[in-house]
Amino acid sequence: MPLLEYQKTPIEDIERKLLSSLTKFEHWNYLRRANITHKDFEIHQEIAKFILEYPKKFSTVPTEKIVKTQFPNFEYSKIDDTKYILDLFRKEVLARRIRSVLYTTGKTHLKLDADEAAKFLLKNAKNLVFNASVNRSITDGDTTLRYDVYLSRKEEAEKLGFSSEVSNPWNDAMYFWLPGMLGIIWGMWSAGKSFLAMDLAVRIAYLKNKKTVFVSPEMTRAEAESRFDSILGRYKGYNFSSSSLIMGKNIDEEKYQHFLENIKDKNLWVTYESSKDPFTVHDIETIVESENPYLVVIDGIPLMIEEDTRKGDDWLKVKSIVYGLKNLSVTRHIVILGVAQANRDEEIGYSTSIAQAADKMIYVSTDPHKYRGNKIIRPKTRNVDEEDKDVRYVTVTKNRSTGKLIRDAVEVMFNPENGIIGDLSHYDFDNNKETIKHLSTNSHFTDADYTEDIKQFIK
């Protein structure tokens, strides 16, 4: 036998390691959704029946001691990578089912009628494929699994600083994201939407060691990477100018080398720049399939194209794109952040479908404003000396998950040139936790400073 010839893992070994490693409800649920029962086990069918049916009776997964009490001769052989052995066993079961269907088809149907054979194959093929995107659950039966999910959310919430009884509206609105959500960062031209989207991605994913994909339909890889270094560098205690990095101007080269050395080989942030062809939803699906990220940023949804650009008006194309992205976020259980442009009336541009599909919408502007009656309303006048290029005003205009909106724009420190989004002076870098709210709620404008339009919305 050649030295490098593939040696198939014996089915007995796969079954034993799988049964030994079924220690969580998510493992049990994975097999259940794949329609795998104890009958799919060839060697340890009796033990599999006991372990797989145990949670239904006792609302918990059996421990090794419980299993050994029932089956003292069963040798436990746990592995760390449970997902690997789950997939390996599922593929074995699927291969066995396919062989069975093909054998039955050839032995009976094909000898009689080719059309009947094709119908038989089609009917059985639908039952063979395990589609993780169809996440069927019995709402009043999977309650123990839901409790485990709740505990994991609680742990994550405490890491994000949500543990206090009175939630911080800013944290709820800006930093509370669940897989399956589509968020839109929107505003007028040059408001800083791309920087804000990247900063959010760094905060809610990268700093928590969750993989992020940054898709840039218009920004080059070099520009995107210089912005990333500037923003992440600030969280790590450095100060790099993004424009100096991209233009090759003088910086502290020793510190820059140290920063890059510190983050190399993490492989948690992947940037895709556009080629000569715009991105399509199918391209994003392919990227997600390949990278398996927690979060995807699309820096310019309207710059994508619908699969067939010859059909439909622009608003129909945008509708197809945004609903395609929303569906992708749900089926792949990821967070997607998209950047979109506001029109001259300061409404979401291109299509109301963006607003309809989004779970959360964050508006960023260079000017103070209020959000009333689905409208962005600005003050009647503003003194020139009040303008500050290092400040942005942010409102949260939609929040489907928690309902927490920020209707009166709040000031945010905004110096993307040096990676500053918000107030980092009280950021605990070691523990990745903000110790205070990082925006000022002090406003120079009262309701009287706004146009008459606002009066109908203020109670």
N, C-alpha and C positions, 0 to 999 in steps of 0.2 A: 504494500500500500504506500503511495506517495506520502512524503512527510506532511505536506500541507493539505492533504485531502480532508474535506469536511466530514466530521464525525457527528452524526445525529444523536442528540441527547435522548436516551431511552425514555419511553413514556412513563415507566414506573418512577424514574427519578424526577420527572417533571411533576407528576401527580403528588409525590411525597413532599417536595419542596413547596408546591403551591398550597397544599392543605396545612403545612406547618406555618406558612406565612400569612394565613388569613386571620389577621389580628384586629382589623378595623372594619367598621360598617361600610366604609367606602369600597373596600375590597369585595365584600359580600354583594354590595349593590352593583359593582362593575360586572360581576358574573351574572347577576340577575337580569341586568339590562341586555346582556349578550344572549339571554335565553339559555344559559347553561345550567343544567341540573345534575344531580348525582348520576343520572343515567349516562352522562357523557364521560364518566370515569371508567376506564377499562380494568384497572388493577384494584383501586381502593374505593370501590363504589359504595360499600356499606359505611365506611368512615366519612366519605363525602356527604352522604345523605344525612348523617348525624350532625356534621358541622354546618351544612347549608340550611338545615331546617331548625337548628337550635335558636337562632335569633327570632324566628317567628313565634316561638313558644315562650322565650324568656327575655326577649328584648335586649339581649346582649350577645356578644360573640364569645364562644366557649374558650376558656383558657387551656393551656397545654395540660395542666393538671386534670381538668375535667375530661379532656379527650383521652388522656392516658389511663384514667380510671375506667373508661368504657372499653378502650382498646390498648391494653398494656403492652402489646407486641409492636405497636406502631412506633416507628423510629422518627422522631422529629428532626428536621433538617432545615432550619430557617435561613433565609437569605435577606440581605439588606434591601436589595432592589426588588421589592414586591411587584412593582408595575411591570418589570421585565418578565417575571415568571407568569404573571397574569396574561400578558400578551402572547407569550410562547404557548401557553396552554390553549388559549383561544384560537390561535392559528392551527394548532394540532386538531382541535375539534372541528374547525371550519374545513380543513383539508379532508378530514374523514367524512364529513357531511357531503362535500362536493363529490368525492369518489362514490359515495352511496347513490347520490342522485344520478350521476353519469352512468353507473352500472345499471340502475333500474331503468333508465331511459333506453339504453342500448339493448337491454334484455327483453323489454316488453314493447314500449311505445314505438321505437324506431322500426321495429320489424313490421309493425302494422301500418303506421302512417306518420310521415315526417312532420306534418303540421301539428298533429297531436303531441308528438315528441317535443316540438318547440314550445307549445303551450305548457306542457308539463315542466320543462326546464324553467320557463319564465315564472311560473307559479311558485316553484320551489326556491328559485334564486332569491326572491324577495325575502324569504324566511332565513336565508343563509347569512346575509350580510349583517354585520354588527355595525350600526350607524350611531356613533356616539353623540351626534348632533340631535338625534331624537331621544331626548332625555325623559323617558316616561317614568313617572313616579306615582305611587299610590298615596294620595295626600293624607288619608287617615290611616295609613299602614306603615309609612316610612318615617314615623315620628322620632324614633331613636336616632336615625341618620340626621334628621333635621336638628336635633339637639347638638350633635357633634359639629354641624356646620355653624350653628349659633355660637358655640364656644370658640371656634376658630375666628369668627367675625369679632367677637368680644376681645379676643387677644390682639387682633389687628387694630381694633379701635383704640385700645389702650396704648399701643405703640404710636398711634397717630395723635394722641393727646385728647381723646374723646371720653375719657373715663369719668370726668366730673358729672355730677347730677344735672347741672345746667350746662347744656352744650353751647359751645361757642358758635354763633351763627356763621362766622367766617369759615371755620373749620368744616362745619356741616356742608356749607354751600360749595366751597372750593376743593376740599381735600377728601370728601367722602365719595368714593367710587367703588362700584361693584362690577365684577366681570359681567359682560352683557350690556354695558352702558355705552351709549354714543354721546360724546360731548362735543359742543361746538364753541370755539373761541371766535368771536366776531367783532367787527368794528370798522371804522373808516380806514382809508389808506394811511400807512405809516404810523398807525396807533401802537404798534408793538405786539401784534397778535402772535407772530411766530415765536418771538422771544418768550412770551407768556406761556405758550403751549409747551415749549421746550422746558421751561422752568417747572411747570406742573408735572411733566413727565419725569423729570429728575427727582422731584419731591415724592411723588406718589408711587413710583416704581423703582427707578434705578438705585436710589439711596437705600431701598429696602431689598436690594439684591434680586429684583425682578426684571426679567429681560424686556427691553424696549426696542421697538423698530421705529426709526424716523424716516418717513417717506417724503422726499422733497421734489415736487414736480417742477419747481423753478429755481431752487437754490442749489448751487454746486456742492459737491461733497466737501471741498476744502472750506467753503464758507460755513457749512453746517457744523463741521468738526471744530472750527475755531470758536463758534458760538458755544458749542458744548463744553469745550475746555474752559472758556471764560465763566460760564455758569457753574459747572461742577467744581471748578477751581475755587470759586468763592466759598462753596460749602465746605471745602477741604482746608480753608484758611489761606488761600493764595489770592493774588490780584493780577489777573491777566487781561489785557485789553484785547477784545476780539478783533478789532480792526488792525491793531499792531501785529497780531498773529497772522492775519490774512495778507497783510501788506509787507511783512518781513521787517517791521520796525523794531527798534531796540526794546527788549524786555529783560527781565532777570532770567537769563538763560539757565543758570544753575537750578533755580527754583522750578522752572518749566520742565527741565529734564527730570527733576525729582518727582514732580507731579505725575508726569507720564509714566515713569518707572513704577510709581505706586499703583496705578490703575491698569497697567498692561496685563494682558492675558485674562482679564475678568470676563470678556466676551459677553457682556450684558447689554451693550448698546450697539445697534446695527443701523447704519445709514444707507438708504437707497436713493441715489440721485437719478434724475430722469435721463433717458437716452434721447434719441431723436424723436421717439414716439411717446405720447402722453401715457400716463398710467390708466389702466382700466380697473374695474372692480375685480375682474378675473386675475389681473396681475397681483392685486392686494391679497386675494385668496391664496394664490400660489406662494407669495412671500410668507404669509401666516402659516401655511402648511409646512414650509421649509424651516422657518425660524422658531415656531411655537412660542411666541412672545406672550407676556402678560398684558402689554400695552402697545398700541400702534398710534403714532402721530402722523397725520396726513396734512402737510403744510400747504394747503390750497386745494380744497375739494372741487371748486369750480374749474380748476385747471386739469382735472381728470376728464376722460371722455367716456361716453356710453359705448357699449360694445359695437354698435353699428351707428356711426355718426351721421349717416345719411337719413336716418329716420327721426321724425319728431322735432318739435321746437326745443329751444334751449331749456325751458323750464321742465319739459318732459325728460330730457336727458339728465338734468340735475336730480329730478325725482327718482329716476332709475338708479342713479349712482348712490344717493344718500340712503335709500331704502335697502340697496344692496349691502352697504356698509353696516347698517343697523342689523340686518339679518346675519351678517358675518360675525358681528360682536356677540350676538345671542348664541348662534350655533357653535362657535368656537370658544365661547366663554372667556372673552377678552374685553378689555377696555379700548375703545377707539376715540381719539381726540382729533377733530378736524378743524381746520382754519377756514373761515369764510368771510366774505366782504359784505359790508353794509352799503346800501345804495344812498343816493343823495338825501332821501327822506329819513335816513337813519333807521331803515327797516332792513331785515335780513334780505340780502340781495339774491337774485336769480330765481328763487322759488320758495314759496311758503312751505314746501315739502321738507326743507331743511329744519324749520322750526317744528314741524309736526313729528318728524322722525327722531329728533334729538331728545335725550333724557335730561340733559343739562346744557344751558346756554350761558356763557359768560361774556359780557360786553366790556370792552376796554376802549377808553377814549383819552384824548389829551386834555379834555375839558370837563369841568364839573357837570353833572347832569342828574336827573331823576328818571326813574322808570315808573310810568303811570299809564294805566289803560292800554297796555301793549305798545306804548310809545316811549321813545327816548326824548326827554324834554330838557332843553338847555336854558340857562339864565338869559335874561334879555341882554345884558351887557357884562363885559368882563374887562377889568383894568389890565393894561399891558404888563404892568409890573407884577401881576399875580400869575402870569404864565411861567411855568417851570418845566423845562425839558426833562428834568429828572423825576417828574411825578406823573403818574397815570391815575385815572379814575375808573373804578371797576364796579359794575353792577352784575348781579346774577339774575337773569331775566326768565329763566325756566329751571326748575329743579324737580323732576318727576319723582325721584327716589325718596326725598325727605320733605319736599315742599318748602324748604327754607329758601327764601329769596332775599336778595339785597337790593332794595328798591332805591335807596338814596346812595348815590355813588360815594365810595370811600377812597381816600388818597392812598396810593401805594408808591413807595419808593421805587423808582424805575430808572436804572442806569445800566442798560444791557451791555453797553460798551465795556463795562467792568464786571458784568455778571451779577449785578445787584437787582433783584426783583423782590421787593418787600424789605423789611427791616431785619437784617441779619445780626444786629448787635447783640441780641439775646438768644442766639441759636446755639443749642448744645450740640456741637458737632460729634462728640464722642458717642452720645446716646441717641443722636438723630431725632431730636425732639425740640420743638419750639416751646420756650418757657413763657412767652407772652404773646398776645395778639400782635401781629406785625403790620397793622395799618392804623392810621389815625382816623378817628371818626369825627374829628373837628372839621367843620365845614365853614367856609367864608360866606356861604350863600344861604339865605332863608327862602321860604316859599314865595315871599313878596318879590324876590329877585327874578322869578320865573315868569314866563308868559301866562296870559289868561287861561290858556288851555289846561294848565295844571289844576285850576280851582275845582273843576268838575270831578277830579280824581282824589282830591284831598278831603278826608272826612274831618 
